[in-house]
């Protein structure tokens, strides 16, 4: 069995990961690490990576983006692959991930759902077929989500950009500014307890195509992360994502 360290194990997503690991026939929970560890958990849980006894085979990260530096230092020192499912990284944190990927294998995805890579691909192909259409991306999440726009919305935008290299992203709109042909609008909505919904609206003067993915349960992201575990064992250093996983 593959031994998994869950970073951010006491959070909601960490709990889902632990649940899926308990049902897996390929991977098992080795331990958890969480800054909010209380010491009375019913599984091995540490407040710091420095306290971990033994060495896991892989790490699943569902924590907070500002903790990525310490996590990567630990993973590189121990030569452990990492599945990064945390979002909200700034440019300097993204650079840390890229630099670490020169020494270890990293699976990095802003959305661990298997359906999202398909949506990104559909968005790219639709943008190619309708080169003059107006394209808007709308993402909706619960009112507790901190980062905006979502990492998934940015993935969709980058998919469109592959079809339209000259496009420019516009984050929301205000004031007096006419829509330009190269604009791709990105909009973030926050309300109630919505798990996650992403739409790509491709509109011409005569028709509209709406591409949409709706997540009904946050557990799907944990399920995706656990599913990726066997895929990452033995991989050479580099960055991998859901497209790599889906394509084998």
Secondary structure, DSSP 8 states (H G I E B T S, - for coil): -EEEEEETTTSHHHHHHHHHHHH-SSEEEEEEE-TT--S--SS-EESSGGG--S--SEEEE-S-GGGHHHHHHHHHHHT-EEEE------HHHHHHHHHHTTTSEEEE-S---HHHHHHHHHHHHHHHH-TTSEEEEEEEE-TT--SSS-HHHHHHHHHHHHH-TT-EEEES--SS----TTEEEEEEEE-TT--EEEEEEEE-SS-EEEEEEEES-THHHHHHHHHHHHHHTT--SEEE-HHHHHT-
